[in-house]
Amino acid sequence: MKALNPNLEGKPFGGRVPAISKTESDIIILSEDIVLSSQDLNDLIKFAYPDLSMYSDPKYFVERRILAPTNEYVNSIKTIIMNQFPAGEAFEYLSADTVEEADDQTRVSLLFNC
């Protein structure tokens, strides 16, 4: 898809999100080098990460990714990949998306003046 506006030349789909429908004009043909015909998750992982022995190089993972439609697929892919790493001490990192109520409400101002 060629961008109509030269300023949008480097952006995917010319800076626009394509409409998804069943009309022929909305079909995007993928190049052969990014198409994987297998439906097996192990084949997908080998396609995206051909050499998992490079796991100690952070750049190896930054340069690759697998997009998944649901967290169920994400967890399946993560489990398969993690089982391929050498056994060692496991660490679990937790995060939260809420603010804990504090006794001293003046520590953090929740209002911002712009």
Protein Blocks (a to p, Z undefined) as FASTA:
>chain_A
ZZfblklmmpghhhpacdddfbfklpccddfklccfbfbfklmmmmmmmblmlmmpmklm
mmgccddfbfklmmmmmmmmmmmpccdddddddddfbdcddfblmlpccbdcZZ
